[in-house]
């Protein structure tokens, strides 16, 4: 029917009278074009075909009407909100990273911590990456607390002293402080106990710990970090209840990406080649805190840290270290 005189005439009438009933429109068309059409039913047939579900007329005009409604809706609705956080990328000028996770001040293990820092001095690292749970914030925990334990002010004072000493040890290094689940206890406390203070700059943990004065780079909770092509998290951010037998493998099964992180207090690694030939390397770093925490005195934790070298092209080399009795392996 496409391109015939009959269909072209019917289409012209439909454009002029789009909302007219089929029979009424057919009578009008037939009355004015009897020399073209055989009878009234032939006109109705053309109209039904053009307006039917399988015809182009209904599709085209429905689409046009839909587009009008769609554009109107786009103008009326406010812009959608997103919580996406842009990742942090290690500057390309930095290539030697000492990554320390789960120190948990004031429950740090001094021998393990100082061994890791001394290793960083020997390697002449240009970056110290504190990768979550640098503080414990025990007193603000939602769990049952022993009132005889250290209070929050003491933890703040001790962490300030550590950060100040760290800056003195590595005066030219980039120092990165990643928020872990334990640091999140401070914001959770404000939300539940003093929500009026939540948006006040002076009550941010980064301000309390003097990040500006010490030139420390903050990485927020749930903000991805990158050492070259290697992604960096504190694994509490992943939907995993526990690390299982091998935390690195558990992270691989959840992400399928090359990533390094702490949180599980255990050293583990998992390397696997995908079907497409991509080599995926996942690392879980050990901790630098007391291995006999009161809330979990029986555990399989270990001491350790990571040393990472990043090449200009984004490739990297990871040494996932273990510390036993203050000695690095």
N, C-alpha and C positions, 0 to 999 in steps of 0.2 A: 504494500500500500504506500510505502514511502515514496514521495516524489510525484504521486498521481494528482490529477486536478481535483478529484473528489476529496482526498485527504487534505490537500492544501486549503481548499475552501473551508472545510470543517475546522481546520486549525485556526484560520483567520477569525471565524466566528467565536471560537472558544477564547481567543485572546481578547476579543471585544466584550464578550459576555461570560466571564469565567465562572460565575456563581449561578448561572441559569440552569434550571432542571433540564435533564437530557431530552425529554419528550417535547417540552416547550421550545427548546433551541432547535431540535430537529424539524419541527413544524415550520419555524421561521426560515431555516436554511432551505428546506424543500420548496416552500412557497416562493422564495426568491431565486431558486436555481433548479427549476423543474427540468430544464433541458439537459442538465448534467447528471442528475440522479434518476435511477430506475423507479424508486418509490420511497415513501417515508421511512420504511424499515431499513433501507440501505443507508440512509442518513444517520439513523440511530446507531446502526452498526459501526459506522466510522467514528461517531462520538464516543461510544463505549470503548472502542479499541484505543483511541487516543487518551482517554481518561482512566482506562483500566490499569490493574496492578502490573500487567505485562507491557503496558504501553509507555512510550517515551513522554507523553504529555504529563501524566500524573507524576512520574518520577522527577521530571524537570521542575515542575511547579511546586511540588512538595519540598524539594531540595531548596528552592529559592526562598520559600516561606520559612523553612527551618533555619536557613542562614540568617535571615532577618532576626528571628527570635534568639538565635545563638549570639549574634553580635550585640543585641540589646542586653542579654544576660551578662555578657562579658563586661559591659560598661557599668552595670548596676552592682555586680558583686565586688567586694573589696579584694585586694590582692591576697593570695594565699600566703599563710605564714609558714616558715620553715625553721627548724632547729639545727640545720646543717652547720657544722663548724669546719672552717677551712683548715687543712692540715698545716703543720709546721715543718719546714724543710731546713735541714742543717745547711748552713752556708757552704758553698763550694770551696771556699778558702779554708774550711776546717776538714781535716782528714783523719785525725787520730783521737778516738773517743774512748773515754773510760766510763762505762755504764755501771752505776751502782743502784741496786734495787732493794727495797724492804729493809731499811736500816732501823726503823721504828724507834727513834729517840723517844724516851730515855732508856730504852731496852736494847740498845746496840751491843754488839759484841766487839769490844775494843780491839782484840788481836786481829780479828778478821777485817774490820774496817781499816785499821792502820796498815795492814798488809796490802790491801787493795789500793789505798792512796799512795803508798810507797811505790807500787808497781806503776801507777800513773806517772809519778815523777821520773822513774827510770825510763819510761817510754816517751817522755816529754810530750804528753798529750796536749792537744790544744782545745779539748772539750771535755767537760765533766757533765755527764747526763745523769741526774738524780731521777731515776725512773719510777717514782711512785712509792708511797708509804715511807717517806723519809722520816715523818713523824708518826707516832702511835696515837696520840690524842686519846689516851685511855680514859681519862676522867669524863669525857663527853660521850663515851660509848653508850649505846642503848642497852648493852648487856649489864648484868649484875656486876657491880664494882666494889672493890675493897677500898674503903675510905682511908686506909693507911697508905695507899699507893700515892705516887707523886701527883701533884695537881697540875692543872693546865698551864698556869703561869710558869711553873718550873720547866715544863716541856718547851714552852715558847722561848724562855731564856736559854735553855740548852741548845735548841735548834739555831737560834741567833748566833750563839757563840761558835757553833760548828760552821755555819755559813761564813761568818767573818774569818775564821781560821782557814777555811777552804779557799777563800779569795786571797788570803795572804800567801798560801802555799802555791797557788796557781794564778798569779796576778794578771796574766795576759790571756788566760783561757776563757772560753765561752762556758758559762755555767748555766745549765738548763735544769729547771725544777718542774717535774711533772706531778700533777695532782693525782694521788691515788685514792683508793676507797677510804683509807684512814684519814687523809686530809679532808675528805668530804664530810667527816663528822662535824667539823666546825660549821660548815654551811647548814648542815642538817639541824644542828643545835640552834642556829639563828632562826631557821624556818619554824621550828617548833616552840622556841622559848622567847625569841625576841625578833619577830619578823620585821618590826619597824626599822631595825638596824641593817637588814639584809642588803639594801641598795646603797648604804653609806660607804663611801670609799675607804674611810679610815678603819672600817671593820673587815675589810678584805684580808685574807690570810697573807697575801703577797705584800700588803702594806705593813701588816703587823711584823712580818719577818724582814722588812727593810730591803726588798728586792731592788728598788730603784737605787738606793745608796750603794748596794753591793754589785750593781750591774748584773742582775740575774734574770734570765729569760724564763718567763712562765709558759708552761703548756697546760691548758685547762684539762679538766676531767673530760673524757670521751673525745679529746682532740687527737687525731692521728699525728704521729711524728714520722719523719723520714730521715734515715742515714743513707744517703744515696738512694738506691732502689729498695733498701730494706725498710719495711714498715716497723714502727715502734709503738707498742701499747703497754699499759699495765693491765694484765689480762682480766681484771674484774669487769672490764668494759664489754667483754664478750658474754653471750648467753650460755655460760657453762657453769654448772653447779659445783663441779670440782675438776681437778686436773686428771683424775683417774690414775692409772698406772704410769702413763707417760704423758705429762701435760703438753709437751710439744706436739705429740701426735693428736691429742684431743683438739688443740688449736688448729692444726692442719685440717682435720676433718670438718671443722666449723668454718674455716676461712678459705682454704686452698691457696693461700698466699704465703710468701716469704715474710716472716715477721719475727720480732724478738720482744720479750716482755718478762716481767717478774710476776709477783702476786702469789705464786704457789710455793715459794721458798725452796724450790727443788731445781737442780740442774737437769735438763733433759734436752734432747735434740731429735729432730725427725727430718730426714731427707727423702724426697720422693720425686720421681719424674712423671709428669702428666702424660696423657695419651698423645698430646700435641708436641711432646719433647721438651717442655719447660721444666727446669729443675727448681723445685720448691724446697726451701730450707727454713725450718722453724726452730726457734730456740726458746727455752725457758731458763731464766737465770736463777741462781740460788740467792739466798738472803745474806744480810750482814747483821742480823739481830740475834738475840738470845735464842738458843735452840730449845729452851725449856720453859716456854711461856706458861704462865699459870693457868690460862684458859685451855691450853692443849699441851700438857707436859709430855705426852707420848705421841710422837710424830715421826715422820721420815724426812724432815727438813735437812738442809745442808747449807754450808757457807760457800759463797762464791760471788763472782761478778763477771762482766764481759769486757773485752777489749776489742774495738772495732776499727779497722782501717778502711777508709772510703777512697776509691779512685776517682779521678776527674770525670770518667764516663758514667759514674753512678754505681759501678760494681763495688763489691765490698768483701772483706775477709773478717770473719768472726772467730775470736778465741773465747770460748765459754769456759771460764776458769772455775776450779774448785779450790777451796782453802780448808786445810786440815791442820789444826793446832797452830795456826798462824802461818803455815807454809802453803805456797801456791803450786797447784798442779794443773 
